Amino acid sequence: MRRRHRQTAIAGSIHFITAVTAQRGNWFTEPELCENVLQLFEGYRAKHNLTCFGYVLMPDHLHSLLLQSDDGDQVSRAVGGFKQMVSIKSRPTDYLEGRFWREGYDDVLVPGRDAAMTKLRYMHDNPVRRGLATCAEDYRWSSAPWYYEKGESVVALEQLPFPAGNRCA
C-alpha cells in the first residue's frame, strides 16, 4: 500500500520516509554522487529543523527516519525540496530524460520507540539484503557505521537506543 506524503506537521511524530527514483537502477553508486546527495539531504534536514535518527541511500532510493520537532517545518517540504535539488544538482549523468524521482514519497508514521527501532534495523540491513555489504555497519551510505562507531555520518544524527559495537565479527 503506497502512502502519500502528508501536508501537516505533527510535533513529535516520527516519519519513516522512502523516496524512490522513477526508473529503478543503480543511480547512486559513485562515491562523489552519494556524498553530494547526502549533503543535500542534510541541508534540507537542517533547514527544516528535523531530527534524523537514521538513513540509508540505496542505488535507487533513500530511506530515512525523521522526527518532526515542535518548531520545525513540515516533513513534506524538506523531502520535496531535497528531491527537487537532487534532480537539479546531483542527477546522475547517465539517467535517461524524464522525471528523476517518483511522484510523492512514502511516509509512514511510526507509533513509538520500538517501531522506530524496527524501522532503523530494516534500513540498516537493506544493503545486506541487496548484497551491497556483508555487514550493515560496513555500508558507507548509511547511518549504520555511525551507530556502530565505525565511521562518521554526512547527515547529523540523534541516536535511538541501539546496541553499539561490531555486529559482524
Backbone as JSON Lines, residues from 0, in Angstrom:
{"i":0,"aa":"M","n":[0.83,-1.17,0.0],"ca":[0.0,0.0,0.0],"c":[0.89,1.24,0.0]}
{"i":1,"aa":"R","n":[0.72,2.08,-0.94],"ca":[1.5,3.3,-1.05],"c":[0.87,4.4,-0.21]}
{"i":2,"aa":"R","n":[1.66,5.03,0.6],"ca":[1.18,6.1,1.45],"c":[1.7,7.41,0.91]}
{"i":3,"aa":"R","n":[0.84,8.32,0.61],"ca":[1.25,9.63,0.09],"c":[1.75,10.51,1.23]}
{"i":4,"aa":"H","n":[2.58,11.5,0.86],"ca":[3.1,12.4,1.88],"c":[1.97,13.2,2.52]}
{"i":5,"aa":"R","n":[2.2,13.58,3.75],"ca":[1.22,14.34,4.49],"c":[1.53,15.83,4.37]}
{"i":6,"aa":"Q","n":[0.53,16.65,4.43],"ca":[0.72,18.09,4.32],"c":[0.68,18.78,5.67]}
{"i":7,"aa":"T","n":[0.61,18.05,6.76],"ca":[0.56,18.64,8.08],"c":[1.8,18.27,8.87]}
{"i":8,"aa":"A","n":[2.19,19.17,9.75],"ca":[3.32,18.93,10.63],"c":[2.76,18.57,11.99]}
{"i":9,"aa":"I","n":[3.07,17.38,12.46],"ca":[2.61,16.93,13.76],"c":[3.83,16.89,14.68]}
{"i":10,"aa":"A","n":[3.89,17.83,15.61],"ca":[5.04,17.92,16.51],"c":[5.24,16.61,17.25]}
{"i":11,"aa":"G","n":[6.48,16.13,17.26],"ca":[6.82,14.92,17.98],"c":[6.57,13.63,17.23]}
{"i":12,"aa":"S","n":[6.1,13.72,15.99],"ca":[5.84,12.49,15.23],"c":[7.11,12.03,14.52]}
{"i":13,"aa":"I","n":[7.25,10.72,14.44],"ca":[8.39,10.12,13.75],"c":[7.89,9.6,12.41]}
{"i":14,"aa":"H","n":[8.6,9.93,11.35],"ca":[8.22,9.56,9.99],"c":[9.27,8.64,9.38]}
{"i":15,"aa":"F","n":[8.83,7.51,8.84],"ca":[9.7,6.63,8.06],"c":[9.45,7.0,6.6]}
{"i":16,"aa":"I","n":[10.45,7.6,5.99],"ca":[10.35,8.16,4.64],"c":[11.07,7.27,3.64]}
{"i":17,"aa":"T","n":[10.44,7.08,2.48],"ca":[11.08,6.39,1.37],"c":[10.85,7.2,0.1]}
{"i":18,"aa":"A","n":[11.93,7.65,-0.52],"ca":[11.88,8.34,-1.8],"c":[12.57,7.45,-2.83]}
{"i":19,"aa":"V","n":[11.87,7.18,-3.94],"ca":[12.34,6.21,-4.93],"c":[12.49,6.91,-6.28]}
{"i":20,"aa":"T","n":[13.54,6.53,-7.01],"ca":[13.73,7.08,-8.35],"c":[12.63,6.55,-9.29]}
{"i":21,"aa":"A","n":[12.31,7.33,-10.29],"ca":[11.25,6.95,-11.23],"c":[11.63,5.68,-12.0]}
{"i":22,"aa":"Q","n":[12.88,5.58,-12.37],"ca":[13.38,4.38,-13.05],"c":[14.31,3.67,-12.08]}
{"i":23,"aa":"R","n":[13.95,2.45,-11.7],"ca":[14.8,1.71,-10.78],"c":[16.12,1.38,-11.49]}
{"i":24,"aa":"G","n":[17.2,1.43,-10.75],"ca":[18.5,1.15,-11.34],"c":[19.6,1.44,-10.34]}
{"i":25,"aa":"N","n":[20.82,1.46,-10.79],"ca":[21.98,1.71,-9.94],"c":[22.46,3.15,-10.11]}
{"i":26,"aa":"W","n":[21.64,4.1,-9.7],"ca":[21.94,5.52,-9.92],"c":[22.89,6.08,-8.87]}
{"i":27,"aa":"F","n":[22.73,5.64,-7.63],"ca":[23.56,6.17,-6.55],"c":[24.61,5.13,-6.17]}
{"i":28,"aa":"T","n":[25.67,5.08,-6.96],"ca":[26.75,4.14,-6.7],"c":[28.11,4.83,-6.65]}
{"i":29,"aa":"E","n":[28.27,5.92,-7.37],"ca":[29.55,6.63,-7.38],"c":[29.72,7.4,-6.07]}
{"i":30,"aa":"P","n":[30.86,7.25,-5.41],"ca":[31.06,7.89,-4.1],"c":[30.8,9.4,-4.09]}
{"i":31,"aa":"E","n":[31.28,10.11,-5.09],"ca":[31.09,11.57,-5.11],"c":[29.61,11.93,-5.21]}
{"i":32,"aa":"L","n":[28.88,11.2,-6.03],"ca":[27.45,11.45,-6.18],"c":[26.71,11.13,-4.88]}
{"i":33,"aa":"C","n":[27.02,10.0,-4.27],"ca":[26.37,9.63,-2.99],"c":[26.65,10.68,-1.92]}
{"i":34,"aa":"E","n":[27.87,11.14,-1.86],"ca":[28.25,12.18,-0.89],"c":[27.43,13.45,-1.14]}
{"i":35,"aa":"N","n":[27.32,13.84,-2.4],"ca":[26.55,15.05,-2.74],"c":[25.08,14.9,-2.37]}
{"i":36,"aa":"V","n":[24.49,13.75,-2.67],"ca":[23.08,13.52,-2.36],"c":[22.86,13.6,-0.86]}
{"i":37,"aa":"L","n":[23.73,12.98,-0.08],"ca":[23.56,13.01,1.37],"c":[23.81,14.41,1.94]}
{"i":38,"aa":"Q","n":[24.71,15.19,1.33],"ca":[24.9,16.57,1.76],"c":[23.64,17.4,1.49]}
{"i":39,"aa":"L","n":[22.99,17.16,0.36],"ca":[21.74,17.85,0.08],"c":[20.66,17.44,1.08]}
{"i":40,"aa":"F","n":[20.6,16.15,1.4],"ca":[19.63,15.68,2.39],"c":[19.88,16.36,3.73]}
{"i":41,"aa":"E","n":[21.13,16.44,4.14],"ca":[21.48,17.09,5.4],"c":[21.09,18.57,5.39]}
{"i":42,"aa":"G","n":[21.31,19.23,4.27],"ca":[20.94,20.64,4.16],"c":[19.45,20.87,4.37]}
{"i":43,"aa":"Y","n":[18.64,20.03,3.77],"ca":[17.19,20.17,3.92],"c":[16.72,19.7,5.3]}
{"i":44,"aa":"R","n":[17.37,18.71,5.87],"ca":[17.05,18.3,7.23],"c":[17.28,19.45,8.2]}
{"i":45,"aa":"A","n":[18.44,20.11,8.08],"ca":[18.78,21.22,8.96],"c":[17.88,22.44,8.71]}
{"i":46,"aa":"K","n":[17.65,22.76,7.46],"ca":[16.82,23.92,7.11],"c":[15.42,23.8,7.7]}
{"i":47,"aa":"H","n":[14.89,22.61,7.74],"ca":[13.52,22.4,8.22],"c":[13.48,21.89,9.67]}
{"i":48,"aa":"N","n":[14.63,21.94,10.34],"ca":[14.74,21.62,11.76],"c":[14.14,20.26,12.11]}
{"i":49,"aa":"L","n":[14.53,19.27,11.34],"ca":[14.09,17.9,11.59],"c":[15.22,17.13,12.25]}
{"i":50,"aa":"T","n":[14.89,16.21,13.12],"ca":[15.87,15.33,13.72],"c":[15.91,14.05,12.9]}
{"i":51,"aa":"C","n":[17.11,13.59,12.58],"ca":[17.26,12.35,11.82],"c":[17.82,11.28,12.76]}
{"i":52,"aa":"F","n":[17.09,10.16,12.84],"ca":[17.54,9.02,13.64],"c":[18.29,8.0,12.8]}
{"i":53,"aa":"G","n":[18.14,8.06,11.48],"ca":[18.83,7.11,10.63],"c":[18.48,7.3,9.18]}
{"i":54,"aa":"Y","n":[19.32,6.75,8.31],"ca":[19.1,6.83,6.87],"c":[19.89,5.74,6.18]}
{"i":55,"aa":"V","n":[19.52,5.48,4.96],"ca":[20.32,4.66,4.07],"c":[20.04,5.12,2.65]}
{"i":56,"aa":"L","n":[21.11,5.37,1.9],"ca":[20.99,5.72,0.49],"c":[21.34,4.47,-0.3]}
{"i":57,"aa":"M","n":[20.32,3.92,-0.94],"ca":[20.48,2.74,-1.77],"c":[20.68,3.18,-3.21]}
{"i":58,"aa":"P","n":[21.01,2.3,-4.13],"ca":[21.25,2.7,-5.52],"c":[20.07,3.38,-6.2]}
{"i":59,"aa":"D","n":[18.84,3.15,-5.73],"ca":[17.69,3.77,-6.38],"c":[16.64,4.33,-5.42]}
{"i":60,"aa":"H","n":[16.99,4.44,-4.14],"ca":[16.06,5.04,-3.2],"c":[16.76,5.47,-1.92]}
{"i":61,"aa":"L","n":[16.05,6.28,-1.16],"ca":[16.55,6.75,0.13],"c":[15.49,6.45,1.19]}
{"i":62,"aa":"H","n":[15.92,5.84,2.29],"ca":[15.07,5.68,3.47],"c":[15.62,6.63,4.54]}
{"i":63,"aa":"S","n":[14.72,7.19,5.32],"ca":[15.16,7.97,6.47],"c":[14.11,7.9,7.57]}
{"i":64,"aa":"L","n":[14.56,8.12,8.77],"ca":[13.7,8.13,9.95],"c":[13.83,9.52,10.56]}
{"i":65,"aa":"L","n":[12.77,10.33,10.43],"ca":[12.82,11.73,10.81],"c":[11.82,12.05,11.91]}
{"i":66,"aa":"L","n":[12.24,12.9,12.83],"ca":[11.37,13.38,13.9],"c":[10.96,14.81,13.6]}
{"i":67,"aa":"Q","n":[9.65,15.05,13.62],"ca":[9.1,16.39,13.43],"c":[9.22,17.14,14.76]}
{"i":68,"aa":"S","n":[9.96,18.24,14.77],"ca":[10.15,19.0,16.0],"c":[8.98,19.96,16.23]}
{"i":69,"aa":"D","n":[8.93,20.53,17.42],"ca":[7.86,21.47,17.74],"c":[7.89,22.7,16.85]}
{"i":70,"aa":"D","n":[9.1,23.19,16.56],"ca":[9.22,24.41,15.77],"c":[9.67,24.14,14.34]}
{"i":71,"aa":"G","n":[9.7,22.88,13.94],"ca":[10.16,22.52,12.61],"c":[9.11,22.73,11.54]}
{"i":72,"aa":"D","n":[9.54,22.71,10.35],"ca":[8.67,22.83,9.19],"c":[8.12,21.45,8.85]}
{"i":73,"aa":"Q","n":[7.25,21.38,7.91],"ca":[6.67,20.11,7.51],"c":[7.72,19.19,6.9]}
{"i":74,"aa":"V","n":[7.62,17.92,7.22],"ca":[8.49,16.91,6.63],"c":[8.34,16.94,5.12]}
{"i":75,"aa":"S","n":[7.12,17.15,4.64],"ca":[6.87,17.15,3.2],"c":[7.66,18.24,2.48]}
{"i":76,"aa":"R","n":[7.83,19.38,3.11],"ca":[8.62,20.47,2.49],"c":[10.09,20.09,2.4]}
{"i":77,"aa":"A","n":[10.6,19.47,3.44],"ca":[12.01,19.06,3.45],"c":[12.26,18.0,2.38]}
{"i":78,"aa":"V","n":[11.41,16.99,2.33],"ca":[11.61,15.91,1.36],"c":[11.4,16.42,-0.06]}
{"i":79,"aa":"G","n":[10.38,17.23,-0.26],"ca":[10.13,17.8,-1.59],"c":[11.28,18.66,-2.07]}
{"i":80,"aa":"G","n":[11.8,19.52,-1.21],"ca":[12.94,20.36,-1.57],"c":[14.18,19.54,-1.86]}
{"i":81,"aa":"F","n":[14.41,18.52,-1.04],"ca":[15.57,17.63,-1.25],"c":[15.48,16.95,-2.62]}
{"i":82,"aa":"K","n":[14.31,16.37,-2.91],"ca":[14.16,15.66,-4.19],"c":[14.34,16.61,-5.38]}
{"i":83,"aa":"Q","n":[13.8,17.79,-5.26],"ca":[13.93,18.77,-6.35],"c":[15.4,19.15,-6.55]}
{"i":84,"aa":"M","n":[16.11,19.39,-5.46],"ca":[17.51,19.8,-5.58],"c":[18.39,18.67,-6.1]}
{"i":85,"aa":"V","n":[18.12,17.43,-5.7],"ca":[18.89,16.31,-6.26],"c":[18.65,16.23,-7.76]}
{"i":86,"aa":"S","n":[17.41,16.43,-8.18],"ca":[17.09,16.39,-9.62],"c":[17.86,17.44,-10.4]}
{"i":87,"aa":"I","n":[18.09,18.58,-9.77],"ca":[18.78,19.69,-10.44],"c":[20.29,19.56,-10.35]}
{"i":88,"aa":"K","n":[20.8,19.3,-9.14],"ca":[22.24,19.38,-8.9],"c":[22.99,18.05,-8.89]}
{"i":89,"aa":"S","n":[22.33,16.96,-8.58],"ca":[23.05,15.69,-8.4],"c":[22.43,14.55,-9.18]}
{"i":90,"aa":"R","n":[21.78,14.88,-10.26],"ca":[21.17,13.85,-11.1],"c":[22.28,13.09,-11.82]}
{"i":91,"aa":"P","n":[22.28,11.77,-11.78],"ca":[23.33,11.01,-12.49],"c":[23.35,11.37,-13.98]}
{"i":92,"aa":"T","n":[24.53,11.51,-14.52],"ca":[24.67,11.95,-15.91],"c":[24.12,10.93,-16.9]}
{"i":93,"aa":"D","n":[24.09,9.65,-16.53],"ca":[23.6,8.63,-17.46],"c":[22.11,8.33,-17.27]}
{"i":94,"aa":"Y","n":[21.42,9.11,-16.45],"ca":[19.98,8.9,-16.26],"c":[19.25,9.38,-17.5]}
{"i":95,"aa":"L","n":[18.3,8.56,-17.96],"ca":[17.53,8.92,-19.15],"c":[16.67,10.14,-18.85]}
{"i":96,"aa":"E","n":[16.23,10.82,-19.91],"ca":[15.41,12.01,-19.73],"c":[14.1,11.66,-19.05]}
{"i":97,"aa":"G","n":[13.52,12.66,-18.45],"ca":[12.25,12.47,-17.77],"c":[12.39,12.71,-16.28]}
{"i":98,"aa":"R","n":[11.32,12.52,-15.58],"ca":[11.27,12.73,-14.13],"c":[12.28,11.81,-13.45]}
{"i":99,"aa":"F","n":[13.08,12.38,-12.54],"ca":[14.09,11.58,-11.85],"c":[13.48,10.79,-10.7]}
{"i":100,"aa":"W","n":[12.64,11.42,-9.89],"ca":[12.01,10.76,-8.75],"c":[10.58,10.38,-9.06]}
{"i":101,"aa":"R","n":[10.11,9.32,-8.44],"ca":[8.68,9.02,-8.48],"c":[7.93,10.17,-7.83]}
{"i":102,"aa":"E","n":[6.73,10.41,-8.3],"ca":[5.92,11.47,-7.7],"c":[5.64,11.12,-6.24]}
{"i":103,"aa":"G","n":[5.7,12.13,-5.39],"ca":[5.46,11.92,-3.97],"c":[6.54,11.07,-3.34]}
{"i":104,"aa":"Y","n":[6.23,10.51,-2.21],"ca":[7.13,9.61,-1.49],"c":[6.28,8.86,-0.48]}
{"i":105,"aa":"D","n":[6.82,7.81,0.06],"ca":[6.12,7.05,1.09],"c":[6.45,7.65,2.45]}
{"i":106,"aa":"D","n":[5.42,7.83,3.27],"ca":[5.58,8.41,4.59],"c":[4.73,7.59,5.56]}
{"i":107,"aa":"V","n":[5.4,6.85,6.41],"ca":[4.71,6.02,7.39],"c":[4.96,6.63,8.76]}
{"i":108,"aa":"L","n":[3.9,7.0,9.45],"ca":[4.04,7.48,10.83],"c":[4.41,6.3,11.72]}
{"i":109,"aa":"V","n":[5.45,6.48,12.51],"ca":[5.97,5.42,13.36],"c":[5.41,5.65,14.76]}
{"i":110,"aa":"P","n":[4.71,4.66,15.33],"ca":[3.96,4.88,16.56],"c":[4.77,4.95,17.85]}
{"i":111,"aa":"G","n":[6.01,4.58,17.86],"ca":[6.78,4.65,19.1],"c":[8.2,4.17,18.94]}
{"i":112,"aa":"R","n":[8.91,4.12,20.07],"ca":[10.34,3.77,20.06],"c":[10.59,2.37,19.52]}
{"i":113,"aa":"D","n":[9.79,1.38,19.93],"ca":[10.01,0.02,19.44],"c":[9.83,-0.07,17.93]}
{"i":114,"aa":"A","n":[8.8,0.59,17.42],"ca":[8.57,0.6,15.97],"c":[9.69,1.36,15.26]}
{"i":115,"aa":"A","n":[10.19,2.42,15.88],"ca":[11.3,3.18,15.28],"c":[12.56,2.31,15.21]}
{"i":116,"aa":"M","n":[12.79,1.51,16.25],"ca":[13.94,0.61,16.25],"c":[13.81,-0.43,15.13]}
{"i":117,"aa":"T","n":[12.6,-0.93,14.93],"ca":[12.35,-1.9,13.86],"c":[12.66,-1.27,12.5]}
{"i":118,"aa":"K","n":[12.2,-0.05,12.29],"ca":[12.47,0.65,11.02],"c":[13.96,0.91,10.84]}
{"i":119,"aa":"L","n":[14.63,1.3,11.92],"ca":[16.06,1.58,11.85],"c":[16.83,0.31,11.45]}
{"i":120,"aa":"R","n":[16.5,-0.8,12.08],"ca":[17.16,-2.06,11.72],"c":[16.87,-2.45,10.27]}
{"i":121,"aa":"Y","n":[15.61,-2.25,9.86],"ca":[15.23,-2.54,8.46],"c":[16.1,-1.72,7.51]}
{"i":122,"aa":"M","n":[16.25,-0.42,7.76],"ca":[17.07,0.43,6.91],"c":[18.51,-0.05,6.89]}
{"i":123,"aa":"H","n":[19.07,-0.27,8.07],"ca":[20.48,-0.64,8.15],"c":[20.76,-1.99,7.5]}
{"i":124,"aa":"D","n":[19.81,-2.9,7.52],"ca":[20.01,-4.21,6.92],"c":[19.7,-4.25,5.42]}
{"i":125,"aa":"N","n":[19.13,-3.19,4.89],"ca":[18.76,-3.14,3.48],"c":[19.96,-3.42,2.56]}
{"i":126,"aa":"P","n":[21.12,-2.78,2.76],"ca":[22.27,-3.07,1.88],"c":[22.73,-4.53,1.96]}
{"i":127,"aa":"V","n":[22.57,-5.16,3.12],"ca":[22.96,-6.57,3.28],"c":[21.99,-7.44,2.49]}
{"i":128,"aa":"R","n":[20.69,-7.17,2.61],"ca":[19.69,-7.94,1.86],"c":[19.89,-7.8,0.36]}
{"i":129,"aa":"R","n":[20.34,-6.65,-0.1],"ca":[20.56,-6.42,-1.53],"c":[21.95,-6.87,-2.01]}
{"i":130,"aa":"G","n":[22.78,-7.37,-1.11],"ca":[24.1,-7.85,-1.49],"c":[25.13,-6.75,-1.7]}
{"i":131,"aa":"L","n":[24.9,-5.56,-1.15],"ca":[25.82,-4.44,-1.29],"c":[26.87,-4.4,-0.19]}
{"i":132,"aa":"A","n":[26.63,-5.15,0.88],"ca":[27.56,-5.22,2.0],"c":[27.32,-6.54,2.73]}
{"i":133,"aa":"T","n":[28.35,-7.02,3.4],"ca":[28.17,-8.25,4.19],"c":[27.7,-7.93,5.6]}
{"i":134,"aa":"C","n":[28.0,-6.73,6.07],"ca":[27.58,-6.26,7.39],"c":[26.99,-4.86,7.23]}
{"i":135,"aa":"A","n":[25.92,-4.6,7.93],"ca":[25.25,-3.29,7.82],"c":[26.2,-2.15,8.13]}
{"i":136,"aa":"E","n":[27.02,-2.32,9.15],"ca":[27.89,-1.22,9.57],"c":[29.04,-0.95,8.6]}
{"i":137,"aa":"D","n":[29.21,-1.8,7.59],"ca":[30.24,-1.58,6.58],"c":[29.74,-0.8,5.37]}
{"i":138,"aa":"Y","n":[28.43,-0.54,5.31],"ca":[27.87,0.19,4.16],"c":[28.02,1.69,4.4]}
{"i":139,"aa":"R","n":[28.8,2.32,3.58],"ca":[29.21,3.72,3.78],"c":[28.06,4.72,3.71]}
{"i":140,"aa":"W","n":[27.03,4.45,2.91],"ca":[25.97,5.44,2.65],"c":[24.77,5.2,3.57]}
{"i":141,"aa":"S","n":[25.06,4.94,4.8],"ca":[24.05,4.6,5.79],"c":[24.47,5.18,7.14]}
{"i":142,"aa":"S","n":[23.51,5.29,8.04],"ca":[23.83,5.71,9.4],"c":[24.37,4.56,10.24]}
{"i":143,"aa":"A","n":[24.35,3.34,9.73],"ca":[24.82,2.18,10.5],"c":[26.27,2.32,10.97]}
{"i":144,"aa":"P","n":[27.23,2.75,10.14],"ca":[28.6,2.89,10.66],"c":[28.68,3.86,11.84]}
{"i":145,"aa":"W","n":[27.88,4.92,11.8],"ca":[27.86,5.89,12.9],"c":[27.32,5.24,14.17]}
{"i":146,"aa":"Y","n":[26.24,4.47,14.05],"ca":[25.67,3.8,15.21],"c":[26.65,2.81,15.83]}
{"i":147,"aa":"Y","n":[27.43,2.14,15.01],"ca":[28.38,1.15,15.5],"c":[29.78,1.71,15.69]}
{"i":148,"aa":"E","n":[29.87,3.04,15.69],"ca":[31.12,3.75,15.93],"c":[32.24,3.29,15.01]}
{"i":149,"aa":"K","n":[31.88,3.02,13.76],"ca":[32.86,2.6,12.77],"c":[33.03,3.64,11.67]}
{"i":150,"aa":"G","n":[32.38,4.78,11.81],"ca":[32.5,5.79,10.78],"c":[31.7,7.03,11.13]}
{"i":151,"aa":"E","n":[31.93,8.06,10.34],"ca":[31.22,9.32,10.52],"c":[30.01,9.35,9.6]}
{"i":152,"aa":"S","n":[29.14,10.32,9.86],"ca":[27.94,10.47,9.06],"c":[27.91,11.85,8.42]}
{"i":153,"aa":"V","n":[27.53,11.9,7.15],"ca":[27.34,13.17,6.46],"c":[26.14,13.89,7.04]}
{"i":154,"aa":"V","n":[25.13,13.12,7.45],"ca":[23.89,13.65,8.0],"c":[24.01,13.69,9.52]}
{"i":155,"aa":"A","n":[23.64,14.85,10.12],"ca":[23.64,14.96,11.57],"c":[22.58,14.02,12.14]}
{"i":156,"aa":"L","n":[22.97,13.23,13.13],"ca":[22.08,12.2,13.68],"c":[21.89,12.37,15.17]}
{"i":157,"aa":"E","n":[20.74,11.95,15.63],"ca":[20.45,11.75,17.04],"c":[20.29,10.24,17.2]}
{"i":158,"aa":"Q","n":[20.84,9.71,18.26],"ca":[20.84,8.26,18.41],"c":[19.6,7.74,19.13]}
{"i":159,"aa":"L","n":[18.97,6.75,18.52],"ca":[17.97,5.95,19.21],"c":[18.75,4.95,20.05]}
{"i":160,"aa":"P","n":[18.21,4.49,21.17],"ca":[18.92,3.46,21.92],"c":[19.15,2.24,21.02]}
{"i":161,"aa":"F","n":[20.37,1.93,20.75],"ca":[20.72,0.89,19.8],"c":[22.04,0.31,20.26]}
{"i":162,"aa":"P","n":[22.22,-0.99,20.25],"ca":[23.47,-1.55,20.75],"c":[24.67,-1.11,19.91]}
{"i":163,"aa":"A","n":[25.68,-0.6,20.58],"ca":[26.89,-0.18,19.87],"c":[27.81,-1.38,19.72]}
{"i":164,"aa":"G","n":[28.85,-1.19,18.93],"ca":[29.81,-2.25,18.73],"c":[29.66,-2.9,17.39]}
{"i":165,"aa":"N","n":[30.48,-3.87,17.15],"ca":[30.53,-4.53,15.86],"c":[29.65,-5.77,15.88]}
{"i":166,"aa":"R","n":[28.6,-5.8,15.04],"ca":[27.72,-6.97,14.95],"c":[28.37,-8.06,14.16]}
{"i":167,"aa":"C","n":[29.17,-7.73,13.19],"ca":[29.8,-8.72,12.31],"c":[31.27,-8.82,12.72]}
{"i":168,"aa":"A","n":[31.6,-9.86,13.38],"ca":[32.99,-10.01,13.86],"c":[33.85,-10.57,12.76]}
